[in-house]
Amino acid sequence: MKILKFILKAIALIALLITLFIFVSGKTYLFKTLAYNFVGIDDLDLFETRTVKTSNPIEWPTSINYNKKPISEKLETTLKQYESIAFLVMKNDSVLNEYYWDGYNDSSLTNSFSMAKSFISVLTGIALKDGKIKSLDQKVGDFIPEFKNGNRSKLTIRHLLTMSAALSWEESYINPLGPTTEAYYGDDLTGLILKQDVVDEPGKKFKYQSGVSQLLAMVVENATGEKVADYASKKLWQPLNAVHDAQWSLDKKEGTEKAYCCFYSNARDFARIGSLYLHKGNWKGTQ
């Protein structure tokens, strides 16, 4: 009994010390981190969102060979091993194979995670085409005043697109105190990004950093004068005739899109981005 009381007191003390640390450090996002633990594809309801709206939805046609050739036992075993919930094969702009598991279907919205980085790249190209951005070599500081001075003044949009910005961002998925965790669970993405410095010569070395894509989204937003989700609705999701509205997770109510991740859609509508790339940016005759 004494040992049990000691253990309970120790647990209570540890919990108190953790709570005090969180409040003193100001890292209150850690409460969410502890509550939700690991991130997942079904985190949509954990955060505020902004809708990426569609219009004039058009379903994909299905191939005359739709699901006639089943996937191999080996592939199915591998997909289940990695806890896949959707498997979709497109051929000649038609659905050839399609399988779902664990209660998911062709309408289920799940987290894109880092696919969203490519969506931001697409939106950057559209903003360039629209004349909102003059050149990929235009300085980031032209759109974000905090990046006009010091090493940060060297950053260009091209550096962000090529992940060669050399930010001080630590891309760690296990460090609860790191910026990647704070970006996901915190409520001030803009403030977090504005803290980042440039610690090396930009353009010299590829280094994968989610903060770079978030900074690029800030450039797109300031260049276009529109929220990223709104611009994506008008310039991407609606022209692609997506069937379902998508959702983009925010850092807080009416806040900033988590542009480096957290675009929620389904396999069929995600495939529209793949098709757009395969056709070199052309969708049904429109570039």
ABEGO torsion letter per residue (X at the ends): XAAAAAAAAAAAAAAAAAAAAAAAAGBAAAAAAAAAEBBBAAAAAABBBBBBBBBGBBBBBBBAABGABBBBAAAAAAAAAAGBABBBBBBGGBBABBBBBGGBBAABBBBAEAAAAAAAAAAAAAAAAAGABABAABBAAAABAAAABEAAAABBAAAAAAGAAGBABBBBAABAABAAAAAAABABAAAAAAABBBABBBGABBBBBAAAAAAAAAAAAAAAGBBAAAAAAAAAAAAAGBABBBBBBBABBGBBBBAABGBBBBAAAAAAAAAAAAAGGBBGGBX
